[in-house]
């Protein structure tokens, strides 16, 4: 049953899952490693008809998923988590193959995926309603009244390349656990990663038949999912331009969007410079900066600006950039050549506007070095847009008040942070920051999977995290029983 997990890095023709069946398609695409260009997986490209068929299968299956007992769904998730732990190394190597995630961090992603699924199973126990006192107003009367949370029916999930395992789990585990049927469109950059996770769900002895389908593709498949009237919830993680299209075309359905950010932090003059520089280095360059909450803007108090700049530049030069297959590599290549060229253009644009490179800025054997830009001003494009690359900018400020105005002056509002030992500023920051999450004395890149995750403004709509995703993927049914 699990033969695909027995080899570490073989080329496999990942078939699509139409419900509980694996099927082939005529058109096949190859996925090449961003690191060495070798073919690491192949996937069948689906079309509009394939997607409609998957949606029809899900619609029929949703009647059974809604009636399935909670104990079965909990056991299902626990079984998938157990098998993920069993095949941890194989799936981690698949992540290295397909998206060039350094091996140490690929293992972390598998571990987080396991935890996400296990937390979801635990949260299912708390997914309940409450009784309502209908005689609270003079116009009411005493009845038996309550509400409960019920599955929406069909959930469509569209996932990105940067965390192609854990972000799939953040969607499909709560959606299936809540009693829905799911159609998943994973990123084309990691088809085999999604296939292996989906197979664990579908092959489980506790699986509900036809509850999960997987369709590979790009615009045609995504557009069909968005426009269809079958899904009651569409959960998407990706870019703002695509988010705009989805909100225009989705029709009457619940839409959950995680659209990225322009994460910022403020280094107060009371902060520990060495600690904050080390953490900012991690937050800016983890996963080659390809993280929605990757640290992009660092506002530094003028009293410590020079010392901080010197320290973070030193920290960044000590990061190992190279083969993602080596245990001690911190950063591998960007996802593709287009992203590499875009990173170079960001740096050249900032330099032409007066910014200065104090670390990195160059290509190293196909990877873009951890890059720190100094003398950056508010008007430069490099801090106005999401760069999604290993580039961070330092901006000198005179005070917290100046920093928070500049931090909030962004169309994005996902996560911000502050490094300070001043309690008064801490309290102010929590109230002032216009974003979905604030972090005190650590990087905005910090995310615990058990927490609510999502942003304000262009950063999206809705929240992820098992507890909140379960609410996204259910709806309230109100009941009144009269005498």
ZIMO-V917167 format. One record per backbone hydrogen bond with DSSP energy under -1.0 kcal/mol. CO is the residue of the C=O (numbers start at 0). NH is the residue of the N-H. Records with the same first field share a line. If there is no record, write none. Layout:
CO->NH + NH
This chain:
1->4
2->5
11->13 + 41
13->43
15->22
16->213
17->20
20->17
22->15
26->44
28->42
30->39 + 40
32->36
37->32
40->30
41->13
42->28
46->50
47->51
48->52
49->53
50->54
51->55
52->56
53->57
54->58
55->59
56->60
57->61
60->63 + 64
61->65
68->72
69->73
70->74
71->75
72->76
73->77
74->78
75->79
76->80
77->81
78->82
79->83
80->84
81->85
82->86
84->87
86->90
87->91
88->92
89->93
90->94
91->95
92->96
93->97
94->98
95->99
101->105
102->106
103->107
104->108
105->109
106->110
107->111
108->112
109->113
110->114
111->115
112->116
113->117
114->118
115->119
116->120
117->121
118->122
119->123
121->124
122->125
123->126
125->127
129->146
131->133
132->135
136->139
143->480
144->131
145->478
147->476
149->474
152->180
153->231 + 232
154->182
155->234
156->184
157->236
162->166
164->168
165->169
167->170 + 171
168->172
170->174
171->175
172->176
173->177
174->179
175->178
180->154
181->212
182->156
183->214
184->158
186->189
189->193
190->194
191->195
192->196
193->197
194->198
195->199
196->200
197->201
198->202
203->206
207->210
210->181
212->183
215->45
217->221
218->222
219->223
220->224
221->225
222->226
223->227
231->253
232->155
233->255
234->157
235->257
238->242
239->243
240->244
241->245
242->246
243->247
244->248
245->249
250->252
253->233
255->235
256->460
257->237
262->295 + 296
263->416
264->298
265->418
266->300
267->270
271->275
272->276
273->277
274->278
275->279
276->280
277->281
278->282
279->283
280->284
281->285
282->294
284->287
285->288
286->289
288->290
290->293
295->392
296->264
297->394
298->266
299->396
300->303
303->307
304->308
305->309
306->310
307->311
308->312
309->313
310->314
311->315
312->316
315->318
319->329 + 330
322->325
323->102
325->328
330->321
335->339
336->340
337->341
338->342
339->343
340->344
341->345
342->346
343->347
344->348
345->349
346->350
347->351
349->354
350->353
355->373
358->371
361->368
363->366
366->363
370->391
371->357
372->393
373->355
376->379
379->382
380->384
388->390
389->370
391->372
392->297
393->375
394->299
396->301
398->402
399->403
400->404
401->405
402->406
403->407
407->409
410->457
412->435 + 455
413->436
415->438
416->265
417->440
418->267
421->425
422->426
423->427
424->428
425->429
426->430
427->431
428->432
432->434
436->415
438->417
442->445
447->450
452->463
455->458
456->459
458->258
460->256
463->452
464->468
465->469
467->471
468->472
470->473
472->151
474->149
476->147
478->145
480->143
